[in-house]
């Protein structure tokens, strides 16, 4: 009986974590869209990078080939 209860609890935990993961993914998409809109809006201070000075952040929107060469996901 104890194993069945533990299995049920683990299934509930997995379902909860999956739901949280989906919510987080949706939130990330919303933030990215918001930032892209702000980058295009000249009235938003600091959102537009200077031409040629856009920073590259490792792992963020990285090219798949580069990530795989570096041993990333």
mmJSON file of the N, C-alpha and C atoms, coordinates in Angstrom:
{"data_MODEL":{"atom_site":{
"group_PDB":["ATOM","ATOM","ATOM","ATOM","ATOM","ATOM","ATOM","ATOM","ATOM","ATOM","ATOM","ATOM","ATOM","ATOM","ATOM","ATOM","ATOM","ATOM","ATOM","ATOM","ATOM","ATOM","ATOM","ATOM","ATOM","ATOM","ATOM","ATOM","ATOM","ATOM","ATOM","ATOM","ATOM","ATOM","ATOM","ATOM","ATOM","ATOM","ATOM","ATOM","ATOM","ATOM","ATOM","ATOM","ATOM","ATOM","ATOM","ATOM","ATOM","ATOM","ATOM","ATOM","ATOM","ATOM","ATOM","ATOM","ATOM","ATOM","ATOM","ATOM","ATOM","ATOM","ATOM","ATOM","ATOM","ATOM","ATOM","ATOM","ATOM","ATOM","ATOM","ATOM","ATOM","ATOM","ATOM","ATOM","ATOM","ATOM","ATOM","ATOM","ATOM","ATOM","ATOM","ATOM","ATOM","ATOM","ATOM","ATOM","ATOM","ATOM","ATOM","ATOM","ATOM","ATOM","ATOM","ATOM","ATOM","ATOM","ATOM","ATOM","ATOM","ATOM","ATOM","ATOM","ATOM","ATOM","ATOM","ATOM","ATOM","ATOM","ATOM","ATOM","ATOM","ATOM","ATOM","ATOM","ATOM","ATOM","ATOM","ATOM","ATOM","ATOM","ATOM","ATOM","ATOM","ATOM","ATOM","ATOM","ATOM","ATOM","ATOM","ATOM","ATOM","ATOM","ATOM","ATOM","ATOM","ATOM","ATOM","ATOM","ATOM","ATOM","ATOM","ATOM","ATOM","ATOM","ATOM","ATOM","ATOM","ATOM","ATOM","ATOM","ATOM","ATOM","ATOM","ATOM","ATOM","ATOM","ATOM","ATOM","ATOM","ATOM","ATOM","ATOM","ATOM","ATOM","ATOM","ATOM","ATOM","ATOM","ATOM","ATOM","ATOM","ATOM","ATOM","ATOM","ATOM","ATOM","ATOM","ATOM","ATOM","ATOM","ATOM","ATOM","ATOM","ATOM","ATOM","ATOM","ATOM","ATOM","ATOM","ATOM","ATOM","ATOM","ATOM","ATOM","ATOM","ATOM","ATOM","ATOM","ATOM","ATOM","ATOM","ATOM","ATOM","ATOM","ATOM","ATOM","ATOM","ATOM","ATOM","ATOM","ATOM","ATOM","ATOM","ATOM","ATOM","ATOM","ATOM"],
"id":[1,2,3,4,5,6,7,8,9,10,11,12,13,14,15,16,17,18,19,20,21,22,23,24,25,26,27,28,29,30,31,32,33,34,35,36,37,38,39,40,41,42,43,44,45,46,47,48,49,50,51,52,53,54,55,56,57,58,59,60,61,62,63,64,65,66,67,68,69,70,71,72,73,74,75,76,77,78,79,80,81,82,83,84,85,86,87,88,89,90,91,92,93,94,95,96,97,98,99,100,101,102,103,104,105,106,107,108,109,110,111,112,113,114,115,116,117,118,119,120,121,122,123,124,125,126,127,128,129,130,131,132,133,134,135,136,137,138,139,140,141,142,143,144,145,146,147,148,149,150,151,152,153,154,155,156,157,158,159,160,161,162,163,164,165,166,167,168,169,170,171,172,173,174,175,176,177,178,179,180,181,182,183,184,185,186,187,188,189,190,191,192,193,194,195,196,197,198,199,200,201,202,203,204,205,206,207,208,209,210,211,212,213,214,215,216,217,218,219],
"type_symbol":["N","C","C","N","C","C","N","C","C","N","C","C","N","C","C","N","C","C","N","C","C","N","C","C","N","C","C","N","C","C","N","C","C","N","C","C","N","C","C","N","C","C","N","C","C","N","C","C","N","C","C","N","C","C","N","C","C","N","C","C","N","C","C","N","C","C","N","C","C","N","C","C","N","C","C","N","C","C","N","C","C","N","C","C","N","C","C","N","C","C","N","C","C","N","C","C","N","C","C","N","C","C","N","C","C","N","C","C","N","C","C","N","C","C","N","C","C","N","C","C","N","C","C","N","C","C","N","C","C","N","C","C","N","C","C","N","C","C","N","C","C","N","C","C","N","C","C","N","C","C","N","C","C","N","C","C","N","C","C","N","C","C","N","C","C","N","C","C","N","C","C","N","C","C","N","C","C","N","C","C","N","C","C","N","C","C","N","C","C","N","C","C","N","C","C","N","C","C","N","C","C","N","C","C","N","C","C","N","C","C","N","C","C","N","C","C","N","C","C"],
"label_atom_id":["N","CA","C","N","CA","C","N","CA","C","N","CA","C","N","CA","C","N","CA","C","N","CA","C","N","CA","C","N","CA","C","N","CA","C","N","CA","C","N","CA","C","N","CA","C","N","CA","C","N","CA","C","N","CA","C","N","CA","C","N","CA","C","N","CA","C","N","CA","C","N","CA","C","N","CA","C","N","CA","C","N","CA","C","N","CA","C","N","CA","C","N","CA","C","N","CA","C","N","CA","C","N","CA","C","N","CA","C","N","CA","C","N","CA","C","N","CA","C","N","CA","C","N","CA","C","N","CA","C","N","CA","C","N","CA","C","N","CA","C","N","CA","C","N","CA","C","N","CA","C","N","CA","C","N","CA","C","N","CA","C","N","CA","C","N","CA","C","N","CA","C","N","CA","C","N","CA","C","N","CA","C","N","CA","C","N","CA","C","N","CA","C","N","CA","C","N","CA","C","N","CA","C","N","CA","C","N","CA","C","N","CA","C","N","CA","C","N","CA","C","N","CA","C","N","CA","C","N","CA","C","N","CA","C","N","CA","C","N","CA","C","N","CA","C","N","CA","C","N","CA","C","N","CA","C"],
"label_alt_id":[null,null,null,null,null,null,null,null,null,null,null,null,null,null,null,null,null,null,null,null,null,null,null,null,null,null,null,null,null,null,null,null,null,null,null,null,null,null,null,null,null,null,null,null,null,null,null,null,null,null,null,null,null,null,null,null,null,null,null,null,null,null,null,null,null,null,null,null,null,null,null,null,null,null,null,null,null,null,null,null,null,null,null,null,null,null,null,null,null,null,null,null,null,null,null,null,null,null,null,null,null,null,null,null,null,null,null,null,null,null,null,null,null,null,null,null,null,null,null,null,null,null,null,null,null,null,null,null,null,null,null,null,null,null,null,null,null,null,null,null,null,null,null,null,null,null,null,null,null,null,null,null,null,null,null,null,null,null,null,null,null,null,null,null,null,null,null,null,null,null,null,null,null,null,null,null,null,null,null,null,null,null,null,null,null,null,null,null,null,null,null,null,null,null,null,null,null,null,null,null,null,null,null,null,null,null,null,null,null,null,null,null,null,null,null,null,null,null,null],
"label_comp_id":["UNK","UNK","UNK","UNK","UNK","UNK","UNK","UNK","UNK","UNK","UNK","UNK","UNK","UNK","UNK","UNK","UNK","UNK","UNK","UNK","UNK","UNK","UNK","UNK","UNK","UNK","UNK","UNK","UNK","UNK","UNK","UNK","UNK","UNK","UNK","UNK","UNK","UNK","UNK","UNK","UNK","UNK","UNK","UNK","UNK","UNK","UNK","UNK","UNK","UNK","UNK","UNK","UNK","UNK","UNK","UNK","UNK","UNK","UNK","UNK","UNK","UNK","UNK","UNK","UNK","UNK","UNK","UNK","UNK","UNK","UNK","UNK","UNK","UNK","UNK","UNK","UNK","UNK","UNK","UNK","UNK","UNK","UNK","UNK","UNK","UNK","UNK","UNK","UNK","UNK","UNK","UNK","UNK","UNK","UNK","UNK","UNK","UNK","UNK","UNK","UNK","UNK","UNK","UNK","UNK","UNK","UNK","UNK","UNK","UNK","UNK","UNK","UNK","UNK","UNK","UNK","UNK","UNK","UNK","UNK","UNK","UNK","UNK","UNK","UNK","UNK","UNK","UNK","UNK","UNK","UNK","UNK","UNK","UNK","UNK","UNK","UNK","UNK","UNK","UNK","UNK","UNK","UNK","UNK","UNK","UNK","UNK","UNK","UNK","UNK","UNK","UNK","UNK","UNK","UNK","UNK","UNK","UNK","UNK","UNK","UNK","UNK","UNK","UNK","UNK","UNK","UNK","UNK","UNK","UNK","UNK","UNK","UNK","UNK","UNK","UNK","UNK","UNK","UNK","UNK","UNK","UNK","UNK","UNK","UNK","UNK","UNK","UNK","UNK","UNK","UNK","UNK","UNK","UNK","UNK","UNK","UNK","UNK","UNK","UNK","UNK","UNK","UNK","UNK","UNK","UNK","UNK","UNK","UNK","UNK","UNK","UNK","UNK","UNK","UNK","UNK","UNK","UNK","UNK"],
"label_asym_id":["A","A","A","A","A","A","A","A","A","A","A","A","A","A","A","A","A","A","A","A","A","A","A","A","A","A","A","A","A","A","A","A","A","A","A","A","A","A","A","A","A","A","A","A","A","A","A","A","A","A","A","A","A","A","A","A","A","A","A","A","A","A","A","A","A","A","A","A","A","A","A","A","A","A","A","A","A","A","A","A","A","A","A","A","A","A","A","A","A","A","A","A","A","A","A","A","A","A","A","A","A","A","A","A","A","A","A","A","A","A","A","A","A","A","A","A","A","A","A","A","A","A","A","A","A","A","A","A","A","A","A","A","A","A","A","A","A","A","A","A","A","A","A","A","A","A","A","A","A","A","A","A","A","A","A","A","A","A","A","A","A","A","A","A","A","A","A","A","A","A","A","A","A","A","A","A","A","A","A","A","A","A","A","A","A","A","A","A","A","A","A","A","A","A","A","A","A","A","A","A","A","A","A","A","A","A","A","A","A","A","A","A","A","A","A","A","A","A","A"],
"label_entity_id":["1","1","1","1","1","1","1","1","1","1","1","1","1","1","1","1","1","1","1","1","1","1","1","1","1","1","1","1","1","1","1","1","1","1","1","1","1","1","1","1","1","1","1","1","1","1","1","1","1","1","1","1","1","1","1","1","1","1","1","1","1","1","1","1","1","1","1","1","1","1","1","1","1","1","1","1","1","1","1","1","1","1","1","1","1","1","1","1","1","1","1","1","1","1","1","1","1","1","1","1","1","1","1","1","1","1","1","1","1","1","1","1","1","1","1","1","1","1","1","1","1","1","1","1","1","1","1","1","1","1","1","1","1","1","1","1","1","1","1","1","1","1","1","1","1","1","1","1","1","1","1","1","1","1","1","1","1","1","1","1","1","1","1","1","1","1","1","1","1","1","1","1","1","1","1","1","1","1","1","1","1","1","1","1","1","1","1","1","1","1","1","1","1","1","1","1","1","1","1","1","1","1","1","1","1","1","1","1","1","1","1","1","1","1","1","1","1","1","1"],
"label_seq_id":[1,1,1,2,2,2,3,3,3,4,4,4,5,5,5,6,6,6,7,7,7,8,8,8,9,9,9,10,10,10,11,11,11,12,12,12,13,13,13,14,14,14,15,15,15,16,16,16,17,17,17,18,18,18,19,19,19,20,20,20,21,21,21,22,22,22,23,23,23,24,24,24,25,25,25,26,26,26,27,27,27,28,28,28,29,29,29,30,30,30,31,31,31,32,32,32,33,33,33,34,34,34,35,35,35,36,36,36,37,37,37,38,38,38,39,39,39,40,40,40,41,41,41,42,42,42,43,43,43,44,44,44,45,45,45,46,46,46,47,47,47,48,48,48,49,49,49,50,50,50,51,51,51,52,52,52,53,53,53,54,54,54,55,55,55,56,56,56,57,57,57,58,58,58,59,59,59,60,60,60,61,61,61,62,62,62,63,63,63,64,64,64,65,65,65,66,66,66,67,67,67,68,68,68,69,69,69,70,70,70,71,71,71,72,72,72,73,73,73],
"pdbx_PDB_ins_code":[null,null,null,null,null,null,null,null,null,null,null,null,null,null,null,null,null,null,null,null,null,null,null,null,null,null,null,null,null,null,null,null,null,null,null,null,null,null,null,null,null,null,null,null,null,null,null,null,null,null,null,null,null,null,null,null,null,null,null,null,null,null,null,null,null,null,null,null,null,null,null,null,null,null,null,null,null,null,null,null,null,null,null,null,null,null,null,null,null,null,null,null,null,null,null,null,null,null,null,null,null,null,null,null,null,null,null,null,null,null,null,null,null,null,null,null,null,null,null,null,null,null,null,null,null,null,null,null,null,null,null,null,null,null,null,null,null,null,null,null,null,null,null,null,null,null,null,null,null,null,null,null,null,null,null,null,null,null,null,null,null,null,null,null,null,null,null,null,null,null,null,null,null,null,null,null,null,null,null,null,null,null,null,null,null,null,null,null,null,null,null,null,null,null,null,null,null,null,null,null,null,null,null,null,null,null,null,null,null,null,null,null,null,null,null,null,null,null,null],
"Cartn_x":[0.819,0.0,0.869,1.933,2.802,3.405,3.757,4.344,3.327,2.077,1.036,0.811,0.808,0.63,1.802,2.993,4.178,4.146,3.725,3.64,2.608,1.477,0.443,0.952,1.651,2.193,3.219,4.043,5.056,4.391,3.307,2.578,1.981,1.412,0.857,1.96,3.098,4.234,4.696,4.77,5.201,4.205,2.905,1.886,2.011,2.233,2.367,3.603,4.71,5.936,5.775,5.066,4.829,3.992,2.971,2.129,2.947,3.783,4.632,5.605,6.13,7.059,6.371,5.148,4.397,4.109,3.727,3.453,4.708,5.833,7.093,7.458,7.267,7.538,6.683,5.411,4.515,4.974,5.383,5.852,7.116,8.011,9.237,8.88,7.945,7.519,6.928,6.123,5.527,6.596,7.578,8.646,9.481,9.794,10.569,9.805,8.511,7.695,7.645,7.476,7.438,8.751,9.864,11.172,11.365,10.97,11.107,10.291,9.085,8.273,8.981,9.558,10.245,11.487,12.192,13.385,13.031,11.843,11.409,10.817,10.557,9.927,11.0,11.202,12.24,11.95,10.718,10.377,10.703,11.169,11.522,13.018,13.377,14.799,15.541,16.693,17.559,17.218,16.136,15.736,16.398,16.891,17.5,19.014,19.67,21.132,21.738,22.929,23.642,24.019,23.976,24.325,25.715,25.808,27.087,27.567,26.823,27.268,26.368,25.538,24.648,25.473,25.227,25.983,25.468,26.381,26.019,26.118,25.035,25.014,25.075,26.098,26.231,24.985,24.501,23.358,22.005,21.97,20.701,20.56,19.523,19.299,20.575,21.292,22.551,22.294,23.223,23.155,23.329,22.499,22.541,23.902,24.555,25.856,26.887,26.849,27.803,27.554,26.295,25.965,26.414,26.141,26.517,28.035,28.761,30.21,30.779,30.087,30.542,30.073,29.307,28.839,27.589,26.849,25.618,24.468,23.275,22.095,21.726],
"Cartn_y":[-1.19,0.0,1.263,1.257,2.427,2.782,1.758,2.005,2.654,2.239,2.819,4.289,4.593,5.977,6.84,6.293,7.024,7.25,6.232,6.363,7.423,7.444,8.443,9.855,9.985,11.282,11.754,10.844,11.189,11.593,10.933,11.295,12.695,13.006,14.343,15.395,15.078,16.004,16.228,15.151,15.261,16.107,15.898,16.692,18.17,18.439,19.819,20.468,19.736,20.288,20.532,19.647,19.834,21.094,21.297,22.486,23.756,23.728,24.888,25.151,24.084,24.226,24.877,24.458,25.045,26.523,26.844,28.235,29.086,28.555,29.277,29.502,28.48,28.618,29.697,29.743,30.774,32.158,32.264,33.555,34.012,33.082,33.412,33.937,33.269,33.718,35.127,35.398,36.727,37.798,37.5,38.468,38.719,37.651,37.824,38.693,38.441,39.236,40.693,40.903,42.26,42.981,42.303,42.923,43.241,42.332,42.581,43.803,43.952,45.142,46.409,46.332,47.498,47.863,46.86,47.138,47.912,47.675,48.346,49.721,50.044,51.31,52.311,53.332,54.325,55.121,55.111,55.885,55.153,53.91,53.144,53.314,54.062,54.304,53.022,52.848,51.725,50.412,50.36,49.094,48.869,49.954,49.827,49.841,48.758,48.737,49.683,50.178,51.0,50.113,50.639,49.821,49.211,47.914,47.221,46.916,47.283,47.059,46.087,45.335,44.404,43.29,43.062,42.055,40.664,39.72,38.32,37.659,37.043,36.366,34.873,34.181,32.75,31.977,31.148,30.295,30.923,32.224,32.899,33.091,32.447,32.479,32.112,31.154,30.733,29.849,29.882,29.022,27.576,26.673,25.277,24.647,24.947,24.352,24.778,26.03,26.531,25.865,25.757,25.138,23.69,22.944,21.539,21.365,22.276,22.212,22.459,23.314,23.642,22.624,21.642,20.609,21.001,21.965,22.405,21.476,21.836,20.977,20.794],
"Cartn_z":[0.0,0.0,0.0,0.745,0.843,-0.511,-1.303,-2.618,-3.554,-3.461,-4.308,-3.955,-2.685,-2.244,-2.705,-2.587,-3.017,-4.529,-5.281,-6.736,-7.119,-6.445,-6.724,-6.413,-5.288,-4.912,-5.946,-6.409,-7.405,-8.724,-9.097,-10.314,-10.186,-9.026,-8.792,-8.861,-8.255,-8.294,-9.733,-10.51,-11.908,-12.707,-12.475,-13.161,-12.799,-11.52,-11.054,-11.672,-11.71,-12.29,-13.793,-14.47,-15.902,-16.142,-15.322,-15.443,-15.194,-14.171,-13.872,-15.014,-15.592,-16.711,-17.907,-18.192,-19.302,-19.029,-17.797,-17.445,-17.584,-17.157,-17.264,-18.729,-19.547,-20.978,-21.61,-21.232,-21.749,-21.298,-20.054,-19.516,-20.246,-20.521,-21.248,-22.636,-23.317,-24.642,-24.578,-23.554,-23.391,-23.194,-22.35,-22.065,-23.316,-24.068,-25.301,-26.301,-26.45,-27.375,-26.939,-25.644,-25.103,-25.385,-25.146,-25.374,-26.858,-27.737,-29.174,-29.596,-29.041,-29.333,-28.839,-27.654,-27.092,-27.893,-28.403,-29.212,-30.482,-31.0,-32.23,-31.968,-30.712,-30.341,-29.91,-30.71,-30.425,-29.157,-28.687,-27.487,-26.184,-26.288,-25.082,-24.832,-23.793,-23.531,-23.155,-23.762,-23.417,-24.09,-24.834,-25.455,-26.8,-27.404,-28.722,-28.588,-28.998,-28.92,-29.953,-29.64,-30.602,-31.783,-33.0,-34.171,-34.02,-34.253,-34.18,-32.783,-31.762,-30.387,-29.629,-30.341,-29.667,-29.031,-27.748,-27.018,-27.328,-27.332,-27.485,-26.12,-25.701,-24.414,-24.685,-24.185,-24.451,-24.036,-24.965,-24.666,-24.919,-25.185,-25.432,-26.934,-27.494,-28.942,-29.7,-29.156,-29.76,-30.972,-31.897,-33.06,-32.596,-33.11,-32.658,-32.864,-34.0,-34.265,-33.223,-32.834,-31.845,-30.505,-30.105,-28.836,-28.803,-29.9,-29.9,-29.908,-30.565,-30.551,-29.167,-28.399,-27.06,-26.03,-26.491,-25.565,-24.817,-25.344,-24.7,-24.997,-24.517,-24.723,-26.158],
"occupancy":[1.0,1.0,1.0,1.0,1.0,1.0,1.0,1.0,1.0,1.0,1.0,1.0,1.0,1.0,1.0,1.0,1.0,1.0,1.0,1.0,1.0,1.0,1.0,1.0,1.0,1.0,1.0,1.0,1.0,1.0,1.0,1.0,1.0,1.0,1.0,1.0,1.0,1.0,1.0,1.0,1.0,1.0,1.0,1.0,1.0,1.0,1.0,1.0,1.0,1.0,1.0,1.0,1.0,1.0,1.0,1.0,1.0,1.0,1.0,1.0,1.0,1.0,1.0,1.0,1.0,1.0,1.0,1.0,1.0,1.0,1.0,1.0,1.0,1.0,1.0,1.0,1.0,1.0,1.0,1.0,1.0,1.0,1.0,1.0,1.0,1.0,1.0,1.0,1.0,1.0,1.0,1.0,1.0,1.0,1.0,1.0,1.0,1.0,1.0,1.0,1.0,1.0,1.0,1.0,1.0,1.0,1.0,1.0,1.0,1.0,1.0,1.0,1.0,1.0,1.0,1.0,1.0,1.0,1.0,1.0,1.0,1.0,1.0,1.0,1.0,1.0,1.0,1.0,1.0,1.0,1.0,1.0,1.0,1.0,1.0,1.0,1.0,1.0,1.0,1.0,1.0,1.0,1.0,1.0,1.0,1.0,1.0,1.0,1.0,1.0,1.0,1.0,1.0,1.0,1.0,1.0,1.0,1.0,1.0,1.0,1.0,1.0,1.0,1.0,1.0,1.0,1.0,1.0,1.0,1.0,1.0,1.0,1.0,1.0,1.0,1.0,1.0,1.0,1.0,1.0,1.0,1.0,1.0,1.0,1.0,1.0,1.0,1.0,1.0,1.0,1.0,1.0,1.0,1.0,1.0,1.0,1.0,1.0,1.0,1.0,1.0,1.0,1.0,1.0,1.0,1.0,1.0,1.0,1.0,1.0,1.0,1.0,1.0,1.0,1.0,1.0,1.0,1.0,1.0],
"B_iso_or_equiv":[0.0,0.0,0.0,0.0,0.0,0.0,0.0,0.0,0.0,0.0,0.0,0.0,0.0,0.0,0.0,0.0,0.0,0.0,0.0,0.0,0.0,0.0,0.0,0.0,0.0,0.0,0.0,0.0,0.0,0.0,0.0,0.0,0.0,0.0,0.0,0.0,0.0,0.0,0.0,0.0,0.0,0.0,0.0,0.0,0.0,0.0,0.0,0.0,0.0,0.0,0.0,0.0,0.0,0.0,0.0,0.0,0.0,0.0,0.0,0.0,0.0,0.0,0.0,0.0,0.0,0.0,0.0,0.0,0.0,0.0,0.0,0.0,0.0,0.0,0.0,0.0,0.0,0.0,0.0,0.0,0.0,0.0,0.0,0.0,0.0,0.0,0.0,0.0,0.0,0.0,0.0,0.0,0.0,0.0,0.0,0.0,0.0,0.0,0.0,0.0,0.0,0.0,0.0,0.0,0.0,0.0,0.0,0.0,0.0,0.0,0.0,0.0,0.0,0.0,0.0,0.0,0.0,0.0,0.0,0.0,0.0,0.0,0.0,0.0,0.0,0.0,0.0,0.0,0.0,0.0,0.0,0.0,0.0,0.0,0.0,0.0,0.0,0.0,0.0,0.0,0.0,0.0,0.0,0.0,0.0,0.0,0.0,0.0,0.0,0.0,0.0,0.0,0.0,0.0,0.0,0.0,0.0,0.0,0.0,0.0,0.0,0.0,0.0,0.0,0.0,0.0,0.0,0.0,0.0,0.0,0.0,0.0,0.0,0.0,0.0,0.0,0.0,0.0,0.0,0.0,0.0,0.0,0.0,0.0,0.0,0.0,0.0,0.0,0.0,0.0,0.0,0.0,0.0,0.0,0.0,0.0,0.0,0.0,0.0,0.0,0.0,0.0,0.0,0.0,0.0,0.0,0.0,0.0,0.0,0.0,0.0,0.0,0.0,0.0,0.0,0.0,0.0,0.0,0.0],
"pdbx_formal_charge":[null,null,null,null,null,null,null,null,null,null,null,null,null,null,null,null,null,null,null,null,null,null,null,null,null,null,null,null,null,null,null,null,null,null,null,null,null,null,null,null,null,null,null,null,null,null,null,null,null,null,null,null,null,null,null,null,null,null,null,null,null,null,null,null,null,null,null,null,null,null,null,null,null,null,null,null,null,null,null,null,null,null,null,null,null,null,null,null,null,null,null,null,null,null,null,null,null,null,null,null,null,null,null,null,null,null,null,null,null,null,null,null,null,null,null,null,null,null,null,null,null,null,null,null,null,null,null,null,null,null,null,null,null,null,null,null,null,null,null,null,null,null,null,null,null,null,null,null,null,null,null,null,null,null,null,null,null,null,null,null,null,null,null,null,null,null,null,null,null,null,null,null,null,null,null,null,null,null,null,null,null,null,null,null,null,null,null,null,null,null,null,null,null,null,null,null,null,null,null,null,null,null,null,null,null,null,null,null,null,null,null,null,null,null,null,null,null,null,null],
"auth_seq_id":[1,1,1,2,2,2,3,3,3,4,4,4,5,5,5,6,6,6,7,7,7,8,8,8,9,9,9,10,10,10,11,11,11,12,12,12,13,13,13,14,14,14,15,15,15,16,16,16,17,17,17,18,18,18,19,19,19,20,20,20,21,21,21,22,22,22,23,23,23,24,24,24,25,25,25,26,26,26,27,27,27,28,28,28,29,29,29,30,30,30,31,31,31,32,32,32,33,33,33,34,34,34,35,35,35,36,36,36,37,37,37,38,38,38,39,39,39,40,40,40,41,41,41,42,42,42,43,43,43,44,44,44,45,45,45,46,46,46,47,47,47,48,48,48,49,49,49,50,50,50,51,51,51,52,52,52,53,53,53,54,54,54,55,55,55,56,56,56,57,57,57,58,58,58,59,59,59,60,60,60,61,61,61,62,62,62,63,63,63,64,64,64,65,65,65,66,66,66,67,67,67,68,68,68,69,69,69,70,70,70,71,71,71,72,72,72,73,73,73],
"auth_comp_id":["UNK","UNK","UNK","UNK","UNK","UNK","UNK","UNK","UNK","UNK","UNK","UNK","UNK","UNK","UNK","UNK","UNK","UNK","UNK","UNK","UNK","UNK","UNK","UNK","UNK","UNK","UNK","UNK","UNK","UNK","UNK","UNK","UNK","UNK","UNK","UNK","UNK","UNK","UNK","UNK","UNK","UNK","UNK","UNK","UNK","UNK","UNK","UNK","UNK","UNK","UNK","UNK","UNK","UNK","UNK","UNK","UNK","UNK","UNK","UNK","UNK","UNK","UNK","UNK","UNK","UNK","UNK","UNK","UNK","UNK","UNK","UNK","UNK","UNK","UNK","UNK","UNK","UNK","UNK","UNK","UNK","UNK","UNK","UNK","UNK","UNK","UNK","UNK","UNK","UNK","UNK","UNK","UNK","UNK","UNK","UNK","UNK","UNK","UNK","UNK","UNK","UNK","UNK","UNK","UNK","UNK","UNK","UNK","UNK","UNK","UNK","UNK","UNK","UNK","UNK","UNK","UNK","UNK","UNK","UNK","UNK","UNK","UNK","UNK","UNK","UNK","UNK","UNK","UNK","UNK","UNK","UNK","UNK","UNK","UNK","UNK","UNK","UNK","UNK","UNK","UNK","UNK","UNK","UNK","UNK","UNK","UNK","UNK","UNK","UNK","UNK","UNK","UNK","UNK","UNK","UNK","UNK","UNK","UNK","UNK","UNK","UNK","UNK","UNK","UNK","UNK","UNK","UNK","UNK","UNK","UNK","UNK","UNK","UNK","UNK","UNK","UNK","UNK","UNK","UNK","UNK","UNK","UNK","UNK","UNK","UNK","UNK","UNK","UNK","UNK","UNK","UNK","UNK","UNK","UNK","UNK","UNK","UNK","UNK","UNK","UNK","UNK","UNK","UNK","UNK","UNK","UNK","UNK","UNK","UNK","UNK","UNK","UNK","UNK","UNK","UNK","UNK","UNK","UNK"],
"auth_asym_id":["A","A","A","A","A","A","A","A","A","A","A","A","A","A","A","A","A","A","A","A","A","A","A","A","A","A","A","A","A","A","A","A","A","A","A","A","A","A","A","A","A","A","A","A","A","A","A","A","A","A","A","A","A","A","A","A","A","A","A","A","A","A","A","A","A","A","A","A","A","A","A","A","A","A","A","A","A","A","A","A","A","A","A","A","A","A","A","A","A","A","A","A","A","A","A","A","A","A","A","A","A","A","A","A","A","A","A","A","A","A","A","A","A","A","A","A","A","A","A","A","A","A","A","A","A","A","A","A","A","A","A","A","A","A","A","A","A","A","A","A","A","A","A","A","A","A","A","A","A","A","A","A","A","A","A","A","A","A","A","A","A","A","A","A","A","A","A","A","A","A","A","A","A","A","A","A","A","A","A","A","A","A","A","A","A","A","A","A","A","A","A","A","A","A","A","A","A","A","A","A","A","A","A","A","A","A","A","A","A","A","A","A","A","A","A","A","A","A","A"],
"auth_atom_id":["N","CA","C","N","CA","C","N","CA","C","N","CA","C","N","CA","C","N","CA","C","N","CA","C","N","CA","C","N","CA","C","N","CA","C","N","CA","C","N","CA","C","N","CA","C","N","CA","C","N","CA","C","N","CA","C","N","CA","C","N","CA","C","N","CA","C","N","CA","C","N","CA","C","N","CA","C","N","CA","C","N","CA","C","N","CA","C","N","CA","C","N","CA","C","N","CA","C","N","CA","C","N","CA","C","N","CA","C","N","CA","C","N","CA","C","N","CA","C","N","CA","C","N","CA","C","N","CA","C","N","CA","C","N","CA","C","N","CA","C","N","CA","C","N","CA","C","N","CA","C","N","CA","C","N","CA","C","N","CA","C","N","CA","C","N","CA","C","N","CA","C","N","CA","C","N","CA","C","N","CA","C","N","CA","C","N","CA","C","N","CA","C","N","CA","C","N","CA","C","N","CA","C","N","CA","C","N","CA","C","N","CA","C","N","CA","C","N","CA","C","N","CA","C","N","CA","C","N","CA","C","N","CA","C","N","CA","C","N","CA","C","N","CA","C","N","CA","C","N","CA","C","N","CA","C"],
"pdbx_PDB_model_num":[1,1,1,1,1,1,1,1,1,1,1,1,1,1,1,1,1,1,1,1,1,1,1,1,1,1,1,1,1,1,1,1,1,1,1,1,1,1,1,1,1,1,1,1,1,1,1,1,1,1,1,1,1,1,1,1,1,1,1,1,1,1,1,1,1,1,1,1,1,1,1,1,1,1,1,1,1,1,1,1,1,1,1,1,1,1,1,1,1,1,1,1,1,1,1,1,1,1,1,1,1,1,1,1,1,1,1,1,1,1,1,1,1,1,1,1,1,1,1,1,1,1,1,1,1,1,1,1,1,1,1,1,1,1,1,1,1,1,1,1,1,1,1,1,1,1,1,1,1,1,1,1,1,1,1,1,1,1,1,1,1,1,1,1,1,1,1,1,1,1,1,1,1,1,1,1,1,1,1,1,1,1,1,1,1,1,1,1,1,1,1,1,1,1,1,1,1,1,1,1,1,1,1,1,1,1,1,1,1,1,1,1,1,1,1,1,1,1,1]
}}}
